[in-house]
Amino acid sequence: MSARRGPSRRQFLKTSAGLVIGFTVAPKTRLFAFQQPGGAPALPPPNAFLRIGEDDTVTVILAHSEMGQGVWTTLPMLVAEELECDWAKIRVENAPAAPAYGHTAYGAQMTGGSTSTWSELDRYRQVGAMAREMLIAAAAAEWKVDRESCRAEKGFVVSGDRRASYGSLAKSAAQQTPPASVALKDRKDWKIVGKPTRRLDSASKVAGKATFGMDVRVPGMKVAQIERSPVFGGRVKSFKADKAKAVPGVRAVVEVPSGIAVVADHFWAARLGRQALEIEWDLGPGASLDTGKTLEEYRARLGAEGLKAKAAGDVGPALAKASKRVDAEYAFPYLAHAAMEPLNATAVVGPDGVDVWAGTQFQSGDQAAAAKIAGVAPEKVRLHTTFLGGGFGRRANPANDFVAEAVQVAKASGMPVKVVWTREDDMHGGYYRPMWAHKVSAGLGADGRPVAWKQTIVGQSIMEGTPFAMMIKEGIDETSVEGVVDSPYIEAIPHHHVGLHSPKSPVPVLWWRSVGHTHTAFVMETMVDELAAAAGQDPLAYRRRLLQKAPRHLGVLELAAARAGWGTPAPAGRFRGLAVHSSFGSYVAQVAEVSVEKGKVRVHRVVCAIDCGICVNPAGVTAQMESAIVFGLSAALYGAITLKDGRVQQSNFDDYLVLRLDEMPKVEVHIVSSSEKAGGAGEPGTPPIAPAVANAVFAATGKRLRNLPLKLA
């Protein structure tokens, strides 16, 4: 993107802060138009800013949410690389919610899809370069020397024996005419990008100084708890609040769309008041939900092809003529996001608008929802993004549920209110990764290669009924079939058919770390492993043959296998399995080393290789692979949300287990040096781990585990 002249596109302001630089989003197709109803959205005003203070501080204002993935550090690295500033002077602030901060690809202000780094790679570097050039121009003018005699160097402009700090030049730099274009550094000249860099947010988090949503306190604030329907889709028929109001500290009981809210001086009063409520519910059809029966219905649907998602050749005859045929069915449960910080939001509805404090991934949607509830224009909603204690997609909810509740309760009660979800509320609150069932029939030729592949997938659409519904084409939600229709295995099979059924259910579903790849990668990588066994070939050698036209898949596979010692004896009692998968523009292979004792699977070591294209912060990518592996292992070994009589059976971490510290395997991460387009890092490490473990279990026991979580008994 090129810089342009004129204050209407870039604002260079002379303020007490020194040099303030804004930059704009190039016009692109947008998924959202929250701020411009009734027509195409106008080009946004400058949508992110670099602020250089007279004290030499460099403040980067981020439009993306920091939820542990490291953008608080990665994006400032891009600015600092081109600015040639002192890294120790970098500061970071969250941007407010405003149209100016729209995602460069999607338009809405949001964080998700492992897009933050690649979407900002150019414009954050460019604004750093613009600031550098304006600072140099200011110094050259002050010293009356040629611009070419000056250079930027670690927060100073230098010319001969003259040196001026950025802070001392900031005001005069603001008077310079913005450059019409800037040249970005060649990769060979990078000093910061590509180097492992410690996170800027770690110190405040370790010291307990960082502000998460749960830490917010505002004057006069009350705390609210909401009693929601025990089944999805239920509604309040009637309620009595006398006993709740009698609890010391309870100030109000109000009805909101999701249930009955008890507003109190503090959390425990609100909790006790909620427990004292007497509510009669109209439970509706959700009261009959039973995940066991739902799975039976899904399996019955596997007998029909469903809507065509991808097809080539003539699968039926090809299967009939195959030398060998392998048939398999798979099942995957609902999964909760289970972030460490339960959902919460604080809202103040006042005469001059609405203030909301929340750890959110979806500022545009939350702002629009709050505005609608309060009856004000979106710009009258001031949304203050805090740090997020985990997101994984749950805090990017198109229904805007937890933020909407806070505004509803604040408006109904007339008080500043923080709505706090308990862990049980969080677990029962829905918006899970959907249940899924798959059936695959594969035929092998005489040489062991697959010649036919028929796959049927059954599960709820995530996108239906959301602003993202435009991603559903001819009935196919692309997130339901991603990882299959774009698989290099499928592409190489001459006869294939992939079909999809998208049944409806009252259970609300949502994207979950790596979205559709959470189930499709498992099917593809365990099935290919099974085909290798049927062909009598080593799993690595078999994949090598199938991936000859997929060099980046093959590259990470070879790297992970070599570093794991594939082909050499594993430690006594341990067995290896591998998997490779591409998602979010990155390629990841993993080798899991496991043991099985008394029916329990133990993962001892995971070797991971990732090709994410240009890697801005290797330390951050390594951390994300480690995080994704732990997240994926929790689901692979334990994760399941089940319903009976409409009620969610799990409630907390005692019955919705996550990996414990003593179960953590040794994780080794290897990053491919690449000049390819940057891909994502937050999610791609999750999909391969479950199939790698399942394939290792087969090596150990000879048993194929086709359902998650993995159970030998």
Secondary structure by P-SEA (a helix, b strand, c coil): ccccccccccccccccccbbbbbbbccccccccccccccccccccccbbbbbccccbbbbbbcccccccccccaaaaaaaaaaccccccbbbbbbcccccccccccccccccccccccccccaaaaaaaaaaaaaaaaaaaaacccccccccccccccccccccccccaaaaaaacccccbbbbbcccccccccccccccaaaaaaaccccccccccccbbbbbbbbccccccccccccccccccccccccccccccccbbbbcccaaaaaaaaaabbbbbcccccccccaaaaaaaaaaacccccccccccccaaaaaaaccbbbbbbbbbcbbbcccccccbbbbbbcccbbbbbcccccaaaaaaaaaaaaccccccccccccccccccccccccccaaaaaaaaaaaaaccbbbbbbcaaaaaacccccccbbbbbbbbbcccccccbbbbbbbbbbccccccccccccccccccccccccccccccccccbbbbbbbbbccbbbbbccccccccaaaaaaaaaaaaaaaacccaaaaaaaaacccaaaaaaaaaaaaaacccccccccbbbbbcccccccbbbbbbbbbcccccbbbbcbbbbbbcccccccaaaaaaaaaaaaaaaaaaacbbbbbbccccccccccccccccccccccbbbbbbccccccbbbcccccccaaaaaaaaaaaaaccccccccccccc
